[in-house]
Structures are given as C-alpha cells and as structure tokens.
Amino acid sequence: MKNLLTISLCVFVFNVSSFAVIYDIPHNGLTDHGQATVTGTIAWYMATYGINDTYRLSSNANYYTSKTLTVPSGSILTVAPNITATVKAGGNSSSPVYDNALIVLQNGAQLYGRDGNYATLTINANRLAKTGIDVRYSTNSLIADCTVIDTLNTYSTAGMRYQHLINGDGTTNLTVDHCLLRNAGYPASNMNVYDSVARGISVCNATDPEVIYCDIAYTMGGSVAIAETVGAEIGHNYLQYSGRCSAVYGESYSEDSIIGYHNTGATVGVDKRCYIRYNLIRYYGNHGVHVSGIGFHIDNNEIYDGYNYAVYLGDWRSPDTECSSDSTVTYNYVEVGSNASYSLCFDPYEPYTISTTGNTGQVLGSWGATCSN
C-alpha cells in the first residue's frame, strides 16, 4: 500500500529590513511594463532605483511586458499585501521577449509571492518567452511561492531546446521553494517533436541548488535536470507528467523526470552529495530518476505509473560511460514501468557500494555490468 506524501505548506519569512527601500508599483493602465523609458513601469523602477531594493506589484492585474525584465542584484520582486498579480509576456513574435527570458534574476536577487501562497504571483511566459525565469550563473538567488507557466511551444528541426520554466544552470546556492510550475513547452505545436529538453527546472553545472516543496507538471523534457551538479537537494516535490514529447510513445528518446547521468566534465569522480528524497514522481515519459556517478541518495520517494525504470542508477552512453558507486536507493515505493521488466536498474555499478534496503512495492532489480571508481 503506497502512502501519498504530504507536502507541508510552511511560510517562508524573508528579511526585507536589510533592503534599502520598498517601492510599490501600481499597474496604472500601462500597456507595456518592459519599457524602461516610460515612467512608472516595472522596468523604469528597476532601471531608476537599481540594486538592493524591494519592488512590490501593488495592483491586482496582468503586468504585460514586451521585453525581458531584469531584477537587479540583491533586489526583491514580490507583491504587496492582499495583492494577486501576474507578470505576462506580451506582444508577438516580433517582440524582444520572444524566444528570450521573461524574467532575469541577477546575483542575490529574489522573486517570491506572499504568505506561502504561490497563487499570489504568476510569471506567465505566454508561449512567447523561451524561459519563464532565467537565473543562470547567479549566486545566492531565491525563487519562492510563485507560479511559472507556459514557455514557448514551437520548435526547430533540432528539437525544443532550453524552453525551461526556470533555468538555473551554473548557479551557486539557488533555492526554488514552494513553486507551482506548469507547461514547459507543452503542449507543443507539434507533439511529434524529437529530443525535447523543455524542462521544469534545469540546474545543471550548479553547486548546492535546492528544489523543495514544488509542484511540477507537463514538461516536454524532464521535471528537474541536475547533470554535472554537486550538492543538489531535490526534496518534497510533486513531479508529474514529464517527458511528454513523442519519444514516450515509442520513439528513441525522452527525458527522465529527474535527470543527471553521463557526467563527463569536472564532476567525474567527484562525490555528488545529491539527495533526492520524499518526492512523489509519476506519469514519467522515460525513467523516474536517472542519474549516474558517486554519492547519490535516492530515498523515501514514491515512484510509479511511469514508462520505464522507477530508478536507473547508471549510464548507457559511450564513450566514457560513468561508473556509479557509494550511493543509496532505500525506502522507496516503486513500481515497474509499462515498458519495463524491472523497477530498479544499476548498470554499470561498483559492487558492494550501493544500498537498496527497505524498498517496497514491485521491487525488481536489474544488476548489469560492474565497474570501479
């Protein structure tokens, strides 16, 4: 009997006293809040007052922008008390925001809604912006208590690339907490798109990212990507309906819900210190969790109703196939996917270095080639 995980909705308390000034930004009937030369727009406030301030949307309204909005270093973008607001990509395919990010966070910037309620602030890419929130290469940034939806859903012959709801690649100490994410490139204008990596959250080549208490669904690619990342905490999330591209229906490729295998860069041979725990993962188009390397702790999850393995600790790509070791896959509830004969796969792996204690459900393991780290 599987016991559904309960996500406790705790309220984050943020210290805004260290920020210099709070600016309330009313809608004022402005049609384009991306115009920095128009007094009173979001872009004007941020360009005029700059870093280390707090910018609060103070109208119950859609704040349309035809351009990318950049939250300055050390600043906060949030909502005023009792306000529910949306920042929404506007215009058309000729607008600067088209095929770019809707929001960019600089170092130490924060974006969050109110009172632990992700419905109070929505970031709507509106099928125009490629990325909802782009926080790449920043340090100590925070995204919390908000909704991020509807990235660009058209594609090229090379596939749907980087149309993530949140792109945190290359970050240090990024936290994404209590966010609702929907429709990363989904539904695509053509669902037969091949090789889609439109993800919920991408934190590849990152250090110490946290993705916690989030609800992520309907992604053409994976829910959370952690390739080449050290120190990831992926916990207490609902991850559903990932890998929606046509590969799930029998083509040769679809991304896994949590994906981070075949690491070939500087993190090869490094303890990943990665904790994937207390997540509910289901309706995945390929594997539930697919990672490889040293130091993965995949514990206390519920992973079922998917296509292939619930957990795949291993690497099938060559050359430089990565050896997995010093890891735990314990106390999970798992089921065999509709296209699989096993729920767990370890290939290749270092013998006597992987614990599989306490798993329940349909616990059928496939142990492949051995290797040594």
Residue pairs with C-beta under 8 A, 6 or more apart in sequence:
2 302
2 304
2 333
2 361
3 302
3 333
4 280
4 302
5 236
5 238
5 278
5 279
5 280
5 302
7 213
7 215
7 236
7 237
7 238
8 213
8 236
9 116
9 178
9 213
10 116
10 178
10 213
11 115
11 116
12 112
12 116
12 144
12 145
12 177
12 178
14 76
14 110
14 112
16 22
16 54
16 76
19 52
19 53
19 54
19 74
19 75
19 76
20 52
20 53
21 49
21 53
21 54
22 53
22 54
22 56
23 45
23 49
23 53
23 54
23 55
23 56
24 56
24 58
24 80
25 40
25 42
25 45
25 55
25 56
25 57
25 58
25 63
26 40
26 58
26 59
27 57
27 59
27 61
27 63
28 40
28 59
30 38
30 40
30 41
31 64
31 90
32 38
32 41
32 64
32 65
32 66
32 67
32 90
32 91
33 41
33 42
33 43
33 63
33 64
33 65
33 69
33 87
34 41
34 42
34 43
34 65
34 66
34 67
34 68
34 69
34 90
34 96
34 97
35 41
35 43
35 44
35 66
35 67
36 43
36 44
36 46
36 47
37 44
38 44
42 55
42 57
42 63
42 65
42 69
42 77
42 87
43 65
43 67
43 69
45 55
46 55
46 69
46 70
46 71
46 72
46 75
50 72
50 75
51 72
51 73
51 74
51 75
52 72
52 73
52 74
52 75
53 72
53 75
53 76
54 75
54 76
54 78
55 71
55 75
55 76
55 77
55 78
56 78
56 79
56 80
56 83
57 63
57 77
57 78
57 79
57 80
57 83
57 85
57 87
57 121
58 79
58 80
58 83
59 83
59 85
60 83
60 84
60 85
61 85
61 86
62 85
62 86
62 88
62 124
63 85
63 86
63 87
63 88
64 88
64 89
64 90
64 91
65 87
65 88
65 89
65 90
65 97
65 102
66 89
66 90
66 91
66 95
66 96
66 97
67 95
67 96
67 97
68 96
68 97
68 100
68 101
68 102
68 103
68 104
68 129
68 134
69 77
69 87
69 102
69 103
69 104
70 103
70 104
70 106
71 77
71 103
71 104
71 105
71 106
71 109
71 110
71 111
72 106
72 109
73 106
73 107
73 108
73 109
74 106
74 107
74 108
74 109
75 106
75 109
75 110
76 109
76 110
76 111
76 112
77 103
77 109
77 110
77 111
78 110
78 111
78 112
78 113
78 114
78 121
79 85
79 113
79 114
79 120
79 121
81 114
83 114
83 120
84 119
84 120
84 121
85 120
85 121
85 122
86 121
86 122
86 123
86 124
87 102
87 103
87 121
87 122
87 123
87 124
88 122
88 124
88 126
89 95
89 97
89 98
89 102
89 124
89 125
89 126
89 127
89 128
89 129
90 97
90 126
90 128
91 97
91 98
91 128
92 98
92 128
93 128
95 128
97 128
97 129
98 128
98 129
98 152
99 129
99 130
99 152
100 129
100 130
100 131
101 129
101 130
101 131
101 132
101 133
101 134
101 167
102 123
102 124
102 125
102 129
102 131
102 132
102 133
103 111
103 123
103 132
103 133
103 134
104 133
104 134
104 135
105 111
105 133
105 134
105 135
105 138
105 141
105 143
106 138
106 141
107 138
107 139
107 140
107 141
108 138
108 139
108 140
108 141
109 135
109 138
109 141
109 142
110 141
110 142
110 143
110 144
111 121
111 123
111 133
111 142
111 143
111 144
111 146
112 121
112 142
112 143
112 144
112 145
112 146
113 119
113 120
113 121
113 144
113 145
113 146
113 147
114 120
114 121
114 145
115 145
116 145
116 178
117 145
118 145
118 146
118 147
118 178
118 179
118 180
119 147
119 180
120 145
120 146
121 145
121 146
121 147
122 146
122 147
122 148
122 149
123 132
123 133
123 146
123 147
123 148
123 149
124 132
124 149
124 150
125 131
125 132
125 148
125 149
125 150
125 151
125 152
125 165
126 150
127 150
127 151
127 152
127 153
128 152
129 151
129 152
130 151
130 152
130 162
130 163
131 151
131 162
131 163
131 164
131 165
131 166
131 167
132 148
132 149
132 150
132 151
132 164
132 165
132 166
132 181
133 143
133 148
133 165
133 166
133 167
134 167
135 141
135 143
135 166
135 167
135 168
135 171
135 174
136 167
136 168
136 169
136 170
136 171
137 169
137 170
137 171
138 171
138 172
138 174
139 171
139 172
139 173
140 172
140 173
140 174
141 168
141 171
141 173
141 174
141 175
142 174
142 175
142 177
143 166
143 174
143 175
143 176
143 177
143 179
144 175
144 176
144 177
144 178
144 179
145 177
145 178
145 179
146 179
146 180
147 179
147 180
147 181
147 182
148 165
148 166
148 179
148 180
148 181
148 182
149 165
149 181
149 182
149 183
150 182
150 183
151 163
151 164
151 165
151 183
151 184
151 185
151 198
152 163
152 185
153 160
153 163
153 183
153 185
153 186
153 187
153 188
153 189
153 198
153 220
154 188
154 189
155 185
155 188
155 189
155 190
155 193
155 196
158 195
159 193
159 194
159 195
159 196
159 197
160 185
160 188
160 193
160 195
160 196
160 197
160 198
160 220
160 221
160 245
161 197
161 198
162 197
162 198
162 202
163 184
163 185
163 198
163 220
164 184
164 198
164 199
164 200
164 201
164 202
164 221
165 181
165 182
165 183
165 184
165 199
165 200
165 201
165 216
165 219
166 176
166 179
166 181
166 200
166 201
166 202
167 202
168 174
168 176
168 201
168 202
168 203
168 206
168 209
169 202
169 203
169 204
169 205
169 206
170 204
170 205
170 206
171 203
171 206
171 207
171 209
172 206
172 207
172 208
173 207
173 208
173 209
174 203
174 206
174 209
174 210
175 209
175 210
175 212
176 201
176 209
176 210
176 211
176 212
176 214
177 210
177 212
177 213
177 214
178 212
178 213
178 214
179 214
179 215
180 214
180 215
181 200
181 201
181 214
181 215
181 216
181 217
181 219
182 216
182 217
182 218
183 218
183 219
184 198
184 199
184 200
184 218
184 219
184 220
184 221
185 196
185 198
185 219
185 220
185 221
186 198
186 218
186 219
186 220
186 244
187 218
187 244
188 196
188 220
188 244
188 245
191 244
191 245
191 246
192 246
193 220
193 245
193 246
194 245
194 246
194 247
194 251
194 252
194 253
195 245
195 247
195 253
196 220
196 221
196 244
196 245
196 247
196 254
196 255
197 220
197 221
197 222
197 225
197 255
198 219
198 220
198 221
199 219
199 221
199 222
199 223
199 224
199 225
199 255
200 214
200 216
200 217
200 219
200 222
200 223
200 224
200 239
200 242
201 211
201 214
201 216
201 223
201 224
201 225
202 224
202 225
203 209
203 211
203 224
203 225
203 226
203 229
203 232
204 225
204 226
204 227
204 228
204 229
204 260
205 227
205 228
205 229
205 265
206 226
206 229
206 230
206 232
207 229
207 230
207 231
208 230
208 231
208 232
208 233
209 226
209 229
209 231
209 232
209 233
210 232
210 233
210 235
211 224
211 232
211 233
211 234
211 235
211 237
212 233
212 234
212 235
212 236
212 237
213 235
213 236
213 237
214 237
214 238
215 237
215 238
216 223
216 224
216 237
216 238
216 239
216 240
216 242
217 238
217 239
217 240
217 241
217 242
218 240
218 241
218 244
219 241
219 242
219 243
219 244
220 243
220 244
220 245
221 242
221 243
221 245
221 255
222 242
222 243
222 255
222 256
222 257
222 258
222 259
223 237
223 239
223 240
223 242
223 257
223 258
223 281
223 284
224 234
224 237
224 239
224 257
224 258
224 259
225 255
225 258
225 259
225 260
226 232
226 234
226 258
226 259
226 260
226 274
226 291
227 259
227 260
227 261
227 262
227 263
228 260
228 263
228 265
228 266
228 267
229 260
229 267
229 272
229 274
230 267
230 270
230 271
230 272
230 273
230 274
231 272
231 273
231 274
232 260
232 272
232 273
232 274
232 275
232 276
233 275
234 258
234 274
234 275
234 276
234 277
234 279
235 275
235 276
235 277
235 278
235 279
236 278
236 279
237 279
237 280
238 279
238 280
239 257
239 258
239 279
239 280
239 281
239 282
239 284
240 280
240 281
240 282
240 283
241 283
242 255
242 256
242 257
242 283
242 284
242 285
243 254
243 255
243 256
243 257
243 284
243 285
243 286
243 307
244 285
245 251
245 254
245 255
245 285
246 254
247 253
247 254
247 285
247 286
248 254
248 285
248 286
248 307
254 285
254 286
254 307
255 285
255 286
256 284
256 286
256 287
256 288
256 289
256 290
256 312
257 281
257 284
257 286
257 287
257 288
257 289
257 306
258 276
258 279
258 281
258 288
258 289
258 290
258 291
259 290
259 291
260 272
260 274
260 290
260 291
260 292
260 293
261 290
261 291
261 292
261 293
261 312
261 314
261 315
261 317
261 322
262 292
262 315
262 317
262 320
262 321
262 322
263 292
263 293
263 322
264 320
264 322
267 293
268 293
268 320
268 322
269 294
269 373
270 293
270 294
270 295
271 294
271 295
271 326
272 291
272 293
272 294
272 295
272 296
273 295
274 291
274 295
274 296
274 297
275 297
275 299
276 289
276 291
276 296
276 297
276 298
276 299
276 301
277 297
277 298
277 299
277 300
277 301
278 300
278 301
279 301
279 302
279 303
280 301
280 302
281 288
281 289
281 301
281 302
281 303
281 306
281 310
282 288
282 302
282 303
282 304
282 305
282 306
283 305
283 306
284 306
284 307
284 337
285 306
285 307
286 306
286 307
286 308
287 306
287 307
287 308
287 309
287 310
287 311
287 312
287 337
288 301
288 303
288 306
288 309
288 310
288 311
288 334
288 337
289 298
289 301
289 303
289 310
289 311
289 312
290 309
290 311
290 312
291 298
291 312
291 313
291 324
292 313
292 314
292 315
292 322
292 323
292 324
293 322
293 323
293 324
294 324
294 325
294 326
294 327
294 373
295 326
295 327
296 313
296 324
296 327
296 328
297 327
297 328
298 311
298 313
298 327
298 328
298 329
298 330
298 332
299 328
299 329
299 330
299 331
299 332
300 330
300 331
300 332
301 332
301 333
302 332
302 333
303 310
303 311
303 332
303 333
303 334
303 335
303 343
304 310
304 333
304 334
304 335
304 361
305 335
306 335
306 337
306 338
307 337
307 338
307 339
307 340
308 337
308 339
308 340
309 337
309 340
309 342
309 343
309 344
309 345
309 366
310 332
310 334
310 335
310 336
310 337
310 343
310 344
311 329
311 332
311 334
311 343
311 344
311 345
312 344
312 345
313 324
313 327
313 329
313 344
313 345
313 346
313 349
313 354
314 324
314 345
314 346
314 347
314 348
314 349
314 368
315 321
315 322
315 323
315 324
315 348
316 347
321 348
321 371
323 348
323 349
323 350
323 371
323 372
323 373
324 346
324 348
324 349
324 350
324 354
324 371
325 349
325 350
325 353
325 354
325 371
325 372
325 373
326 350
326 353
326 354
326 373
327 353
327 354
327 355
328 354
328 355
328 356
328 357
329 344
329 354
329 355
329 356
329 359
330 355
330 356
330 357
330 358
330 359
331 357
331 358
331 359
331 360
332 359
332 360
332 361
333 359
333 360
333 361
334 343
334 344
334 359
334 360
334 361
334 362
334 363
335 343
335 361
335 362
336 342
336 343
336 362
336 364
337 343
341 364
341 366
342 364
342 365
342 366
343 361
343 362
343 363
343 364
343 365
344 356
344 359
344 363
344 364
344 365
344 366
345 365
345 366
345 368
346 354
346 365
346 366
346 367
346 368
347 366
347 367
347 368
347 369
348 368
348 369
348 370
348 371
349 367
349 368
349 369
349 370
349 371
350 370
350 371
350 372
350 373
351 370
353 373
356 365
